[in-house]
Amino acid sequence: MAVVVPADGNSQEPALATARVDDAPGAEPVNAGPDRSVFELSSEDPSMGRPDALVTLVMFGDLQCPFTQRAFDTLDALMKRYGDRDLRVVWKHLPLDFHKEAAPAAEASVAVHKLGGSPAFFCFVSEIFANQRGMGHAAYQTAAGKCGVSPAAMDAEVRAGYPARKVEADKRVSQAAGVRGTPHSFLNGLTVSGAQPIDKFAEAVDAEREEARAALSSGVSPMALHAHRVATNFSKAAVRPSTPSNPPPAAQPDTTVFQVPVGQSPVLGSANALVTIVMFQDFQCPFCKRSAATIEQLRKEYGNELRVVLKHNPLPFHPQAMPAAHLAMEARAQKGNPGFWQAHDALFAEAHLDDAMLDQVARDLRLNPHAVRTALTSNRHQAAIDADMQLAKQLGANGTPTFFINGRKLTGAQPIESFRTLIDEVLTTARGLTQRGVPRSRVYAETIKNGVTGPASP
């Protein structure tokens, strides 16, 4: 990316506690007060363009994300096309947990911004993206030097702690805005998710320029324009990243739709949910334990649109997996679906499973101890568990956890973004079915009715 020299020209940034919008260059300073939008923009944020520009593009990015790199290259072309009076670009940090260098790189860039202003920041980011495979402290020092900032001064700023606080502040803003993946941009509050082509951005910019001009004509102050348009455009509920920030090269979701019946399995959620996740689990599997937290988070995010179904697949090399499955099923027999899910949570909460721990879980759930002992010794629930295992084998779900999201297969404890991407895709299809008259309670059955009953032969 050829670096566009931003219009702010600031060489020093205020302390974290301040929140003043950048003064417009080439004009008398304007004290606009804090940005009143959800994005909390201030002169601490690297920017290109004037603060009173017609359109403000806020980009949440991760410096180790290849999709953010691609989107970053689009910013230069946009600034050249529109100029600093029509467009302002503001950067916010969202380093993702599974990118190990994302947070250190973000903190280094914050230090560079504080020492050299926005021109140095965008120069630094351009250097990092040009050498994304070689990220590390030495690379950050080299990039800082190329951009006119002393590497030693950069390191001192990082050690002083302000960069880490700034990155955390940006992450809090991203949470308030409902952003979950990178890159994610907002044009006057309108969401543009992923590394979209420049025409996608330009279409939104062109439309927003007209709306912004109309707002100014109605008496909105130029320095309050961004917050005014965000108040009109922004909807957290509409924010759904459509492009995964770093999809793992292995275990991509299979596009095949499988017939995976719900049957009599334990269920969380409404039968009217448009998305059904059927998961094959093993209570002694560490990856299943990890994914349980992911599923819980997804349930919070998608609410009544998501139904979760559990089927058992205790693996033979986990000696306590089968007894744990029996215990969970006995909890269901005694206390219904709520009892099953209480046992599910309790079993995954344990660091390890053994007979004593299973007894403790049963006591904590206040199950009938005699019925529990009988269930475990007589294998009372074996038929139901065997049926689940047979179905797993038929579907090619040979490991745990394995998920089928409206019949689409996802294997392993994937990052939550992989789940969101697939859920959003099948949710769109499900809504299309309802628009054609399919009752919500029939959406899942309609979705899988023509699905395959097993994997293709090799």
C-alpha positions as MATLAB code, in Angstrom:
seq = 'MAVVVPADGNSQEPALATARVDDAPGAEPVNAGPDRSVFELSSEDPSMGRPDALVTLVMFGDLQCPFTQRAFDTLDALMKRYGDRDLRVVWKHLPLDFHKEAAPAAEASVAVHKLGGSPAFFCFVSEIFANQRGMGHAAYQTAAGKCGVSPAAMDAEVRAGYPARKVEADKRVSQAAGVRGTPHSFLNGLTVSGAQPIDKFAEAVDAEREEARAALSSGVSPMALHAHRVATNFSKAAVRPSTPSNPPPAAQPDTTVFQVPVGQSPVLGSANALVTIVMFQDFQCPFCKRSAATIEQLRKEYGNELRVVLKHNPLPFHPQAMPAAHLAMEARAQKGNPGFWQAHDALFAEAHLDDAMLDQVARDLRLNPHAVRTALTSNRHQAAIDADMQLAKQLGANGTPTFFINGRKLTGAQPIESFRTLIDEVLTTARGLTQRGVPRSRVYAETIKNGVTGPASP';
ca = [
       0.000    0.000    0.000;
       1.315    3.431   -0.914;
       0.920    5.360    2.312;
      -1.516    8.260    2.148;
      -0.328   11.028    4.446;
      -3.260   11.568    6.803;
      -4.647   14.996    7.314;
      -4.371   15.095   11.089;
      -0.600   15.651   11.166;
      -0.409   15.218   14.912;
       2.985   14.249   16.269;
       1.926   13.639   19.853;
      -1.226   12.072   21.208;
      -3.022   12.899   24.462;
      -3.264   10.574   27.425;
      -5.790    7.765   27.342;
      -8.212    9.576   29.590;
      -8.913   12.289   26.980;
     -11.459   11.819   24.234;
     -11.298   14.786   21.822;
     -12.031   14.548   18.114;
      -9.033   15.490   15.942;
      -8.852   19.141   14.971;
      -9.393   19.831   11.294;
      -6.133   20.613    9.470;
      -5.773   23.831    7.562;
      -8.540   25.486    9.547;
      -9.119   26.953   12.940;
      -9.200   24.235   15.617;
     -12.675   23.036   16.382;
     -13.393   21.785   19.899;
     -16.062   19.247   19.071;
     -15.993   17.460   22.391;
     -16.055   13.678   22.701;
     -17.328   11.642   19.784;
     -20.842   10.634   20.776;
     -21.041    7.514   18.653;
     -20.563    3.932   19.815;
     -17.069    4.061   18.257;
     -15.743    6.720   20.689;
     -13.393    8.252   18.142;
     -10.638   10.540   19.376;
      -7.239   11.855   18.381;
      -5.774    8.705   19.926;
      -7.057    6.816   16.901;
      -4.869    6.799   13.772;
      -6.733    8.458   10.932;
      -6.583    9.653    7.345;
      -8.778   12.557    6.309;
     -10.577   15.390    8.049;
     -12.717   14.871   11.163;
     -15.530   16.781    9.446;
     -15.449   14.584    6.334;
     -18.803   13.552    4.904;
     -18.122    9.850    5.502;
     -16.071    8.237    8.266;
     -14.880    4.679    7.757;
     -13.965    2.973   11.046;
     -11.991   -0.220   10.455;
     -11.372   -2.831   13.156;
      -8.262   -4.749   12.172;
      -5.770   -7.399   13.282;
      -2.218   -6.931   12.011;
      -1.667  -10.689   11.699;
      -4.911  -11.271    9.801;
      -4.405  -11.809    6.051;
      -7.895  -10.527    5.335;
      -7.155   -7.309    7.230;
      -4.025   -6.949    5.118;
      -6.134   -7.189    1.985;
      -8.657   -4.648    3.270;
      -5.877   -2.279    4.314;
      -4.713   -2.063    0.717;
      -8.194   -0.869   -0.240;
      -7.960    2.151    2.072;
      -5.334    3.861   -0.070;
      -7.444    3.564   -3.217;
     -10.497    4.880   -1.377;
      -8.656    7.933   -0.083;
      -7.309    8.679   -3.555;
     -10.775    8.348   -5.047;
     -12.648   10.519   -2.555;
     -10.121   12.855   -0.919;
      -9.954   13.957    2.691;
     -13.052   16.178    2.661;
     -15.358   13.376    1.593;
     -13.736   10.470    3.432;
     -11.981    9.884    6.714;
     -10.514    6.502    7.677;
     -10.050    5.669   11.367;
      -8.259    2.574   12.640;
      -9.290    0.531   15.689;
      -7.377   -2.489   16.978;
      -8.938   -5.927   17.400;
      -6.091   -8.462   17.826;
      -7.608  -11.944   17.780;
      -6.587  -14.449   20.430;
      -5.406  -17.122   18.003;
      -2.967  -14.718   16.291;
      -0.040  -14.752   18.702;
       1.710  -11.696   17.245;
      -1.436   -9.638   16.751;
      -1.431   -8.015   20.203;
       2.345   -7.278   20.326;
       2.160   -5.775   16.841;
      -0.869   -3.685   17.810;
       0.888   -2.346   20.901;
       3.993   -1.483   18.873;
       1.833    0.371   16.349;
       0.126    2.344   19.127;
       3.557    3.400   20.386;
       4.567    4.432   16.869;
       1.383    6.466   16.542;
       1.997    8.237   19.812;
       5.557    9.097   18.814;
       5.087    9.860   15.135;
       1.408   10.514   14.567;
      -0.838    8.950   11.979;
       1.652    9.177    9.065;
       4.118    7.054   11.025;
       1.365    4.655   12.082;
       0.137    3.929    8.564;
       3.722    3.630    7.365;
       4.408    1.121   10.155;
       1.289   -0.931    9.408;
       2.169   -0.986    5.719;
       5.618   -2.341    6.571;
       4.179   -5.030    8.852;
       1.673   -6.168    6.247;
       4.426   -6.322    3.641;
       6.313   -8.763    5.887;
       3.418  -10.453    7.675;
       5.107  -13.847    7.676;
       8.096  -12.426    9.552;
       6.267  -10.728   12.399;
       8.132  -10.341   15.667;
       9.921   -7.781   17.817;
      12.823   -7.363   15.412;
      10.403   -6.677   12.561;
       8.597   -4.033   14.620;
      11.870   -2.279   15.416;
      12.865   -2.284   11.753;
       9.476   -0.952   10.666;
       9.557    1.807   13.284;
      12.977    2.929   12.098;
      11.832    3.028    8.468;
       8.896    5.202    9.503;
      10.957    7.767   11.389;
      10.393    6.521   14.928;
      13.212    5.463   17.229;
      12.945    1.721   17.933;
      14.191    2.305   21.475;
      11.558    4.978   22.053;
       8.895    2.637   20.695;
       9.981   -0.102   23.108;
       9.959    2.370   26.013;
       6.404    3.412   25.198;
       5.266   -0.217   25.083;
       6.881   -0.904   28.457;
       5.209    2.179   29.940;
       1.833    0.536   29.393;
      -0.202    3.041   27.375;
      -0.240    0.923   24.170;
      -1.715   -2.090   25.975;
      -4.400    0.106   27.545;
      -5.249    1.619   24.169;
      -5.582   -1.804   22.549;
      -7.834   -2.979   25.372;
      -9.932    0.178   25.010;
     -10.377   -0.555   21.296;
     -11.385   -4.134   22.082;
     -14.056   -2.851   24.460;
     -15.354   -0.599   21.705;
     -15.436   -3.571   19.322;
     -17.526   -5.506   21.832;
     -19.935   -2.593   22.208;
     -20.225   -2.454   18.414;
     -20.841   -6.197   18.138;
     -17.681   -6.862   16.129;
     -16.385  -10.422   16.350;
     -13.954  -10.838   13.457;
     -11.516   -8.912   11.330;
     -11.520   -6.914    9.220;
     -14.790   -5.219   10.027;
     -15.606   -1.717    8.844;
     -18.350    0.793    9.466;
     -19.178    3.582    7.014;
     -21.017    6.209    9.039;
     -22.241    3.274   11.092;
     -23.168    1.001    8.166;
     -21.413   -2.329    8.444;
     -19.086   -3.678    5.741;
     -17.747   -7.050    6.835;
     -14.603   -8.675    5.551;
     -12.074   -7.773    2.858;
     -14.638   -6.589    0.340;
     -13.784   -5.293   -3.162;
     -13.330   -1.538   -3.455;
     -16.596   -1.227   -5.383;
     -18.457   -2.570   -2.339;
     -16.979    0.206   -0.207;
     -17.478    2.813   -2.923;
     -21.153    1.963   -3.249;
     -21.665    2.618    0.447;
     -19.529    5.783    0.420;
     -21.457    7.229   -2.525;
     -24.802    6.634   -0.854;
     -23.632    8.022    2.461;
     -22.179   11.178    0.890;
     -25.659   12.130   -0.279;
     -27.206   11.377    3.091;
     -24.480   13.350    4.854;
     -24.990   16.382    2.616;
     -28.693   16.265    3.358;
     -27.957   16.133    7.096;
     -25.683   19.173    6.840;
     -28.366   21.036    4.911;
     -30.803   20.308    7.722;
     -28.512   22.015   10.231;
     -26.324   19.197   11.595;
     -22.891   20.498   12.607;
     -20.015   19.167   10.443;
     -18.144   18.012   13.533;
     -21.230   16.187   14.816;
     -22.002   14.616   11.438;
     -20.424   11.238   12.105;
     -22.242   10.673   15.385;
     -25.491   11.854   13.776;
     -25.220    9.394   10.877;
     -24.156    6.545   13.176;
     -27.253    7.149   15.288;
     -29.299    6.669   12.127;
     -27.396    3.765   10.558;
     -25.886    1.632   13.287;
     -27.567   -1.557   14.444;
     -25.588   -3.935   16.629;
     -28.053   -6.725   15.921;
     -27.187   -6.489   12.226;
     -23.465   -7.015   12.749;
     -22.480  -10.451   11.488;
     -18.986  -10.940   10.058;
     -19.328  -12.722    6.741;
     -15.640  -13.460    6.240;
     -13.685  -15.465    8.826;
     -10.573  -13.640    9.954;
      -8.284  -16.635    9.813;
     -10.070  -19.791    8.742;
      -8.011  -22.853    9.571;
      -6.663  -24.552    6.470;
      -7.869  -27.927    7.723;
     -11.367  -28.975    8.735;
     -13.210  -26.494    6.551;
     -16.997  -26.913    6.757;
     -18.273  -29.551    4.348;
     -20.808  -28.130    1.884;
     -22.679  -31.446    1.901;
     -25.969  -31.517    3.804;
     -26.346  -34.656    5.916;
     -29.551  -36.165    7.217;
     -29.048  -35.951   10.973;
     -32.291  -36.653   12.836;
     -32.964  -35.036   16.190;
     -34.884  -38.095   17.384;
     -35.282  -38.340   21.144;
     -31.945  -36.734   21.980;
     -31.527  -34.024   24.647;
     -32.304  -30.576   23.259;
     -31.557  -27.000   24.284;
     -33.653  -24.370   22.557;
     -36.915  -24.060   20.719;
     -38.246  -26.394   18.050;
     -38.968  -23.171   16.124;
     -35.277  -22.252   15.942;
     -34.081  -21.762   12.372;
     -30.659  -23.299   13.059;
     -30.111  -26.691   14.671;
     -26.666  -27.838   15.805;
     -26.428  -31.577   16.385;
     -23.197  -32.327   18.209;
     -21.546  -35.679   18.854;
     -19.705  -35.467   22.167;
     -17.515  -37.469   24.537;
     -17.487  -36.268   28.152;
     -13.827  -37.220   28.592;
     -12.705  -35.472   25.406;
     -10.748  -32.238   26.123;
     -11.751  -30.793   22.756;
     -15.416  -31.385   23.541;
     -14.896  -29.550   26.824;
     -13.340  -26.636   24.977;
     -16.148  -26.499   22.429;
     -18.814  -26.521   25.160;
     -17.867  -22.936   26.031;
     -18.104  -22.002   22.341;
     -21.591  -23.461   22.047;
     -22.722  -21.604   25.160;
     -21.449  -18.319   23.711;
     -23.229  -19.001   20.429;
     -26.474  -19.626   22.287;
     -26.143  -16.217   23.918;
     -25.483  -14.536   20.591;
     -28.138  -16.204   18.474;
     -30.816  -16.640   21.129;
     -34.032  -18.237   19.927;
     -32.642  -18.756   16.439;
     -30.402  -21.588   17.684;
     -31.264  -25.077   18.916;
     -28.617  -27.482   20.246;
     -28.951  -31.274   20.231;
     -26.481  -33.653   21.894;
     -25.716  -37.168   20.734;
     -23.228  -39.443   22.449;
     -20.066  -40.812   20.920;
     -17.889  -42.015   23.829;
     -14.564  -43.047   22.359;
     -13.066  -46.414   23.371;
      -9.783  -44.947   24.616;
     -11.635  -42.728   27.142;
     -12.559  -45.226   29.880;
     -14.830  -42.827   31.797;
     -16.664  -41.477   28.736;
     -19.246  -44.258   28.661;
     -20.072  -44.137   32.414;
     -20.349  -40.342   32.142;
     -22.791  -40.705   29.252;
     -24.882  -43.110   31.334;
     -24.873  -40.666   34.230;
     -26.030  -37.808   32.032;
     -28.805  -39.936   30.588;
     -29.891  -41.015   34.069;
     -29.994  -37.360   35.111;
     -32.333  -36.815   32.189;
     -34.463  -39.785   33.203;
     -34.841  -38.388   36.700;
     -35.027  -34.646   35.998;
     -35.844  -34.289   32.325;
     -33.911  -32.224   29.805;
     -32.842  -29.621   32.420;
     -31.295  -32.413   34.485;
     -29.357  -33.693   31.483;
     -27.868  -30.296   30.696;
     -27.009  -29.723   34.351;
     -25.091  -33.008   34.266;
     -23.518  -32.000   30.942;
     -22.194  -28.772   32.435;
     -21.051  -30.448   35.637;
     -19.153  -33.200   33.816;
     -17.326  -30.766   31.558;
     -16.514  -28.571   34.568;
     -14.409  -31.341   36.123;
     -10.671  -31.422   35.508;
     -10.751  -35.214   35.218;
     -13.353  -37.952   35.479;
     -13.194  -41.047   37.648;
     -15.721  -43.087   39.611;
     -15.478  -40.861   42.651;
     -16.029  -37.759   40.557;
     -19.084  -39.271   38.874;
     -20.515  -40.050   42.306;
     -19.874  -36.463   43.370;
     -21.633  -35.069   40.300;
     -24.640  -37.284   41.019;
     -24.755  -36.035   44.634;
     -24.394  -32.397   43.560;
     -27.337  -32.841   41.196;
     -29.328  -34.525   43.976;
     -30.058  -37.579   41.887;
     -31.512  -40.725   43.414;
     -28.300  -42.594   44.303;
     -29.840  -46.080   44.044;
     -31.223  -45.331   40.569;
     -27.846  -43.959   39.490;
     -25.998  -47.078   40.677;
     -28.538  -49.290   38.917;
     -28.251  -47.304   35.704;
     -24.458  -47.558   35.695;
     -24.238  -51.227   36.615;
     -27.054  -52.426   34.377;
     -26.235  -50.204   31.409;
     -29.836  -49.023   31.443;
     -29.256  -46.392   28.765;
     -26.964  -48.431   26.549;
     -29.454  -48.798   23.706;
     -29.863  -45.038   23.320;
     -26.106  -44.446   23.508;
     -25.411  -47.230   21.014;
     -27.936  -45.710   18.606;
     -26.082  -42.394   18.762;
     -22.746  -44.124   18.206;
     -24.122  -46.033   15.236;
     -25.427  -42.796   13.731;
     -22.032  -41.169   14.262;
     -20.367  -44.038   12.427;
     -22.886  -43.843    9.580;
     -22.303  -40.103    9.169;
     -18.519  -40.394    9.291;
     -18.332  -38.559   12.615;
     -15.426  -40.683   13.760;
     -13.916  -38.176   16.186;
     -15.209  -35.784   18.793;
     -16.479  -33.201   18.803;
     -18.285  -33.316   15.462;
     -21.058  -30.840   14.687;
     -23.787  -30.780   12.061;
     -25.199  -27.271   11.605;
     -28.473  -27.600    9.716;
     -26.872  -30.733    8.318;
     -23.552  -29.080    7.403;
     -20.558  -30.793    8.991;
     -17.964  -29.009   11.124;
     -15.277  -31.094   12.812;
     -13.285  -30.347   15.924;
     -13.044  -27.530   18.466;
     -12.937  -24.832   15.785;
     -12.570  -21.105   16.549;
     -15.942  -19.549   17.240;
     -15.659  -17.557   14.021;
     -15.873  -20.768   12.000;
     -19.167  -21.554   13.707;
     -20.518  -18.046   13.197;
     -19.662  -18.075    9.518;
     -21.480  -21.343    8.909;
     -24.422  -20.443   11.156;
     -24.924  -17.146    9.339;
     -24.873  -18.949    5.997;
     -27.472  -21.567    6.925;
     -29.552  -18.966    8.770;
     -29.918  -16.989    5.552;
     -31.097  -20.125    3.757;
     -33.522  -20.948    6.572;
     -35.053  -17.470    6.468;
     -35.563  -17.953    2.757;
     -37.584  -21.086    3.494;
     -39.845  -19.237    5.912;
     -40.445  -16.541    3.317;
     -41.671  -19.270    0.980;
     -44.179  -20.401    3.569;
     -42.344  -23.182    5.425;
     -43.321  -23.066    9.132;
     -40.379  -22.420   11.431;
     -40.994  -25.739   13.165;
     -40.501  -27.509    9.825;
     -37.394  -25.640    8.647;
     -34.876  -28.179    9.943;
     -36.737  -31.174    8.539;
     -37.134  -29.395    5.204;
     -33.436  -28.495    5.158;
     -32.129  -32.034    5.687;
     -34.820  -34.061    3.919;
     -32.769  -34.482    0.746;
     -29.466  -34.733    2.554;
     -27.058  -37.640    2.321;
     -27.047  -40.373    4.935;
     -23.302  -40.891    4.970;
     -20.023  -39.574    3.584;
     -19.102  -40.169   -0.040;
     -16.986  -43.225   -0.737;
     -13.285  -42.429   -1.125;
];
